[in-house]
Structure formats: structure tokens, C-alpha cells
């Protein structure tokens, strides 16, 4: 009986540790992760517009730095996540969703027309914009 209880207890601890690791896996501090490549916002958007499947092979789930100018004032959604839209073309841009940590920075420090570099994980295209998640502004 004691051995069964001990085995169940050990399995519960291991399962809890695994669940905790998986829960926090998506919350990696993007500034500590190596950048896979650097590209400008118009180039990234053009590649997705030309061939989304090929662009996904190259960029999807990779950590990239995107350089460009801000085309819309940064705004927070109902969850408090701040998005910065970088230049693109007439139909879309690169939507950079800042990480929870980066979202705590004052958003009024970023102005329309300002040239910035943002590092984030490419989430692909939503049909109009290319989306980066877990982003941070590169200083």
C-alpha cells in the first residue's frame, strides 16, 4: 500500500512539473532568444503576399527582427496586450504584439513615423497582416 501511494505521489509531482513547464513555455523572454534573421517590414509582407506557403516555411515560428516605421499609434487590446503596426503596403502591415513584459512599457514612447526594430516570433499571416507575437522593441 505504501509503495502504491509513493508511486502515485511521485507521478503527481512529475506531472505537475511537466504541466508547469508547458504552461510557461510560451512565455519565453524573447530578448534572451537568438534571432534567426533580420528583415524589413515591407520585405516580409511582400514575401507573404507573393507566396504564403513558402514564406511560412522560411519564417513561421522563427524569432525574427523586423525593421520598419510605425504606421498606427500603438494600442492595447481588452487584455492589455499592446500592438504596434509597422509599415507594409496599401492592404496590410506587420502587426507586432508585444509580450506581457514589453506591454508594461509606456506606449506613448512610440510615435507614428518612428523607425524601430522589433524582435518577435512569426505567427504567419492573418490574410491581411503578418503577425509577430511575444515581441519586444530592440533598443
BAFI-3210 file (N, C-alpha, C; in Angstrom, 3 decimals, decimal comma, padded with zeros to 6 digits):
// residues 139
n [1|2|3|4|5|6|7|8|9|10|11|12|13|14|15|16|17|18|19|20|21|22|23|24|25|26|27|28|29|30|31|32|33|34|35|36|37|38|39|40|41|42|43|44|45|46|47|48|49|50|51|52|53|54|55|56|57|58|59|60|61|62|63|64|65|66|67|68|69|70|71|72|73|74|75|76|77|78|79|80|81|82|83|84|85|86|87|88|89|90|91|92|93|94|95|96|97|98|99|100|101|102|103|104|105|106|107|108|109|110|111|112|113|114|115|116|117|118|119|120|121|122|123|124|125|126|127|128|129|130|131|132|133|134|135|136|137|138|139]
n.u [000,815|001,931|003,929|002,463|001,115|003,332|004,340|002,205|002,281|004,831|004,450|002,434|003,819|005,773|004,085|002,848|005,077|005,738|003,404|003,555|005,902|005,104|003,027|004,384|006,030|005,394|005,896|008,440|011,158|011,658|013,840|016,033|016,406|018,022|018,239|016,803|016,793|016,973|014,861|013,163|010,019|008,348|009,527|009,059|006,243|005,765|006,881|005,132|002,791|003,397|003,865|002,476|002,747|005,433|006,683|005,867|007,338|009,853|009,698|007,736|007,100|009,675|012,192|012,425|013,860|012,334|012,522|011,218|008,834|006,533|003,097|000,617|-000,752|000,425|-001,594|-003,583|-005,187|-008,271|-007,236|-004,982|-002,726|-000,309|-000,169|001,884|001,839|003,652|004,957|003,781|002,175|-000,376|-002,503|-001,937|000,132|002,810|001,908|002,756|002,652|003,223|005,105|003,949|005,609|006,901|004,660|004,151|005,691|005,611|003,300|003,170|005,673|006,269|005,930|003,917|005,447|007,953|011,056|011,740|013,043|011,760|011,662|010,451|008,295|007,389|004,108|002,820|000,515|-002,523|-004,153|-004,329|-002,414|000,989|001,778|003,475|004,330|004,786|006,563|009,288|010,641|013,604|016,301]
n.v [-001,193|001,254|001,574|001,879|004,266|005,979|005,779|006,912|009,493|010,393|010,315|012,264|014,583|014,706|014,973|017,421|019,121|018,864|019,934|022,579|023,421|023,269|025,144|027,549|027,631|029,115|031,666|032,711|034,949|036,987|038,564|037,185|035,145|033,776|035,532|034,506|035,647|038,844|041,333|043,725|045,362|045,903|044,050|041,561|041,468|041,552|039,106|037,301|038,011|037,271|034,453|032,618|030,041|029,370|031,479|030,881|028,519|029,608|031,572|031,073|030,551|031,247|033,261|036,539|039,677|042,644|045,462|048,716|051,412|052,929|052,811|053,152|054,476|052,963|050,554|049,175|046,044|044,526|042,818|044,036|043,739|045,166|046,358|047,072|048,497|048,007|049,503|048,558|047,585|048,893|047,368|046,006|045,373|044,804|043,349|043,717|042,113|042,947|041,374|040,331|041,507|043,546|045,000|046,490|048,729|052,283|053,143|055,486|056,222|055,494|056,632|057,516|057,077|056,772|055,101|051,799|048,740|045,581|042,641|039,395|036,465|034,871|034,505|033,993|034,769|036,674|036,909|039,533|041,057|040,409|038,627|039,083|037,643|037,777|039,947|042,328|045,589|046,370|047,867]
n.w [000,000|000,819|-001,089|-003,427|-002,879|-002,685|-005,300|-006,762|-005,691|-006,540|-009,331|-009,532|-008,753|-010,789|-013,017|-012,422|-012,542|-015,249|-016,433|-015,473|-016,741|-019,468|-019,468|-019,031|-021,203|-023,552|-022,727|-022,970|-022,543|-025,066|-025,645|-024,810|-026,535|-029,384|-032,476|-035,501|-038,064|-039,829|-041,191|-043,308|-042,694|-045,048|-046,862|-045,615|-045,592|-048,362|-049,174|-047,938|-049,265|-051,884|-051,822|-049,601|-048,435|-048,970|-047,611|-045,003|-044,585|-044,383|-042,316|-040,285|-036,863|-036,209|-034,619|-035,335|-036,372|-037,178|-039,132|-039,417|-040,018|-037,778|-038,378|-037,265|-034,276|-031,327|-029,613|-026,956|-026,429|-025,170|-023,284|-022,466|-023,972|-025,981|-029,294|-032,070|-035,185|-038,061|-041,072|-044,326|-047,124|-049,340|-048,443|-046,040|-043,088|-040,735|-037,895|-034,660|-031,729|-028,544|-025,906|-022,626|-020,704|-022,191|-022,846|-020,650|-020,776|-021,269|-023,725|-025,088|-025,813|-028,319|-031,576|-034,454|-037,583|-036,549|-036,767|-036,017|-034,581|-034,154|-032,278|-032,538|-032,484|-035,391|-036,391|-038,698|-041,380|-041,240|-043,327|-044,065|-042,617|-041,551|-038,680|-035,663|-032,584|-028,970|-028,782|-028,530|-028,338|-029,945|-028,509]
ca.u [000,000|002,813|004,624|001,486|000,929|004,571|004,396|001,212|002,785|005,935|003,851|001,723|004,847|006,329|003,036|002,713|006,250|005,596|002,337|004,087|006,850|004,343|002,274|005,301|006,831|005,087|006,171|009,872|011,595|012,147|015,127|017,114|016,431|018,795|017,471|017,055|017,107|016,511|014,212|012,341|008,578|007,815|010,035|008,350|004,870|005,807|007,121|003,885|001,814|003,791|003,707|002,330|003,289|006,901|007,060|005,706|008,489|011,033|009,564|006,778|007,628|011,074|012,392|012,974|013,868|011,716|012,779|010,219|008,293|005,218|002,069|-000,551|-000,407|000,314|-002,819|-003,757|-006,485|-009,012|-006,401|-003,834|-001,590|-000,081|000,238|002,485|001,722|004,737|004,642|003,656|001,738|-001,699|-003,508|-001,600|001,406|003,312|001,291|003,670|002,005|004,289|004,994|003,359|006,618|007,083|003,412|004,131|006,380|004,659|003,122|003,291|007,064|006,359|005,149|003,719|006,578|009,209|011,731|012,116|013,258|011,015|012,033|009,322|008,088|006,476|002,909|002,248|-000,349|-003,948|-004,842|-004,067|-001,156|001,860|001,664|004,558|003,870|005,811|007,534|009,953|011,322|015,056|016,807]
ca.v [000,000|002,418|001,698|002,407|005,680|006,669|005,831|007,906|010,801|010,755|010,610|013,541|015,634|014,787|015,516|018,846|019,809|018,896|020,886|023,918|023,722|023,502|026,393|028,682|027,505|030,191|032,958|032,943|036,327|036,993|039,260|036,245|034,115|034,170|035,941|033,648|036,520|040,230|041,703|044,926|045,098|045,743|042,811|040,438|041,478|041,208|037,673|036,615|038,282|036,549|033,010|032,428|028,736|029,474|032,381|030,130|027,628|030,396|032,457|030,654|030,107|031,652|034,549|037,447|041,116|043,346|046,904|049,468|052,605|052,756|053,432|053,419|054,668|051,714|050,474|047,977|045,389|044,377|042,061|044,860|043,457|046,303|046,037|048,127|048,163|048,525|049,760|047,433|048,101|049,516|046,495|045,480|045,701|043,797|043,592|043,214|042,034|042,954|040,415|040,917|042,361|044,729|045,766|047,360|049,970|053,320|053,050|056,804|056,462|055,119|057,591|057,227|057,528|056,420|053,899|050,927|047,325|044,764|041,226|038,584|035,153|034,993|033,669|033,842|035,822|036,561|037,227|040,941|041,442|039,390|038,806|038,664|037,575|037,795|040,918|043,363|046,597|046,277|049,197]
ca.w [000,000|000,892|-002,365|-004,393|-002,541|-003,040|-006,766|-007,190|-005,274|-007,442|-010,632|-009,426|-008,736|-012,134|-013,895|-012,104|-013,079|-016,704|-016,751|-015,203|-017,818|-020,699|-019,299|-019,132|-022,415|-024,487|-022,124|-023,009|-022,756|-026,447|-025,728|-024,484|-027,578|-030,566|-033,653|-036,663|-039,193|-039,792|-042,450|-043,182|-042,692|-046,410|-047,466|-045,009|-046,093|-049,791|-049,311|-047,600|-050,323|-053,090|-051,648|-048,160|-048,031|-048,985|-046,522|-043,752|-044,455|-044,030|-041,159|-039,261|-035,566|-036,040|-033,971|-036,338|-036,111|-038,293|-039,114|-040,164|-039,357|-037,169|-039,217|-036,428|-032,878|-030,575|-028,824|-026,141|-026,586|-023,920|-022,344|-022,111|-024,856|-026,872|-030,656|-032,870|-036,607|-038,883|-042,481|-045,236|-048,416|-049,267|-047,845|-044,719|-042,473|-039,807|-036,593|-033,635|-030,422|-027,547|-024,811|-021,417|-020,085|-023,031|-022,841|-019,469|-021,126|-021,713|-025,170|-025,714|-026,224|-029,732|-032,362|-035,874|-038,390|-035,890|-037,252|-034,912|-034,846|-033,201|-032,293|-032,117|-033,081|-036,521|-036,278|-040,025|-041,904|-040,935|-044,569|-044,378|-041,979|-040,988|-037,237|-034,776|-031,192|-027,909|-029,287|-027,730|-029,149|-029,813|-028,147]
c.u [000,870|003,521|003,693|001,266|002,151|004,684|003,420|001,693|003,897|005,398|003,111|002,708|005,435|005,327|002,833|003,868|006,181|004,543|002,819|005,047|006,108|003,581|003,174|006,139|006,611|005,452|007,660|010,166|012,305|013,516|016,298|017,278|017,215|017,867|017,845|017,421|016,511|015,977|013,455|010,869|008,016|008,277|009,282|006,923|004,820|006,026|005,874|002,830|002,121|003,529|003,684|002,936|004,818|007,385|006,919|006,866|009,708|010,911|008,708|007,470|009,116|011,114|013,094|012,966|013,340|011,952|011,708|009,753|006,871|004,193|000,770|-000,068|-000,562|-000,953|-002,867|-005,134|-007,143|-008,240|-005,174|-002,609|-001,492|000,390|000,809|002,428|002,857|004,295|004,550|003,353|000,334|-002,728|-003,184|-000,247|001,900|002,807|002,135|002,988|003,098|004,030|004,384|004,334|006,779|005,836|003,321|004,897|005,343|004,532|003,244|004,731|007,267|005,408|005,018|004,875|007,929|009,757|012,159|012,421|012,551|011,416|010,838|009,261|007,042|005,330|002,231|001,370|-001,788|-004,791|-004,633|-002,679|-000,317|001,880|002,918|004,004|005,058|006,907|008,130|010,625|012,809|015,586|018,175]
c.v [001,274|002,644|002,280|003,893|006,497|006,818|006,884|009,309|011,282|011,105|011,945|014,710|015,811|015,378|017,003|019,657|019,937|019,916|022,321|024,336|024,061|024,831|027,592|028,671|028,664|031,567|033,273|034,425|036,383|037,662|038,336|035,151|034,643|034,510|035,046|034,475|037,902|040,587|043,005|044,530|044,965|044,459|041,591|040,341|041,070|039,710|036,862|036,829|037,467|035,051|032,687|031,103|028,773|030,369|031,683|029,177|028,378|031,114|031,930|030,047|030,399|033,011|035,453|038,881|041,788|044,841|047,594|050,687|052,323|053,504|053,721|053,620|053,342|051,720|049,154|047,379|045,229|043,589|042,848|044,605|044,586|045,791|047,275|047,679|048,831|048,608|048,483|047,953|048,692|048,665|046,029|045,929|044,539|044,177|042,920|043,282|041,914|041,906|041,110|041,867|043,654|045,594|046,713|048,663|051,008|053,318|054,401|057,141|056,135|055,990|057,129|057,846|057,163|055,115|053,070|049,529|046,549|043,309|040,430|037,263|035,278|033,990|033,472|035,011|035,580|036,890|038,660|041,336|040,200|039,674|038,261|038,668|037,573|038,806|041,805|044,323|046,472|047,680|049,420]
c.w [000,000|-000,435|-003,427|-004,144|-002,953|-004,557|-007,301|-006,853|-006,210|-008,827|-010,624|-009,444|-010,131|-013,115|-013,663|-012,652|-014,590|-017,124|-016,545|-016,313|-019,111|-020,624|-019,535|-020,405|-023,380|-023,969|-022,068|-023,250|-024,097|-026,567|-025,430|-025,532|-028,786|-031,726|-034,827|-037,892|-038,994|-041,173|-042,227|-043,256|-044,112|-047,092|-046,929|-045,540|-047,569|-049,992|-048,959|-048,682|-051,582|-052,973|-050,155|-047,690|-047,969|-047,847|-045,168|-043,524|-043,942|-042,688|-040,012|-038,045|-035,369|-035,355|-034,968|-035,820|-037,366|-038,104|-039,934|-039,404|-038,880|-038,012|-038,457|-035,007|-032,142|-029,720|-028,077|-026,399|-025,215|-022,866|-021,903|-022,963|-025,877|-028,233|-031,325|-034,323|-037,369|-040,334|-043,281|-046,616|-048,240|-048,528|-046,435|-044,226|-041,640|-038,428|-035,523|-032,271|-029,368|-026,475|-023,601|-020,739|-020,873|-023,046|-021,658|-019,698|-021,520|-023,235|-025,856|-026,092|-027,701|-030,542|-033,814|-036,658|-037,807|-036,474|-036,042|-035,443|-033,741|-033,399|-031,784|-032,851|-034,177|-036,380|-037,621|-040,410|-041,467|-042,161|-045,012|-043,884|-041,690|-039,488|-036,544|-033,370|-030,247|-028,219|-028,199|-028,702|-028,873|-029,576|-028,724]
res [x|x|x|x|x|x|x|x|x|x|x|x|x|x|x|x|x|x|x|x|x|x|x|x|x|x|x|x|x|x|x|x|x|x|x|x|x|x|x|x|x|x|x|x|x|x|x|x|x|x|x|x|x|x|x|x|x|x|x|x|x|x|x|x|x|x|x|x|x|x|x|x|x|x|x|x|x|x|x|x|x|x|x|x|x|x|x|x|x|x|x|x|x|x|x|x|x|x|x|x|x|x|x|x|x|x|x|x|x|x|x|x|x|x|x|x|x|x|x|x|x|x|x|x|x|x|x|x|x|x|x|x|x|x|x|x|x|x|x]
***
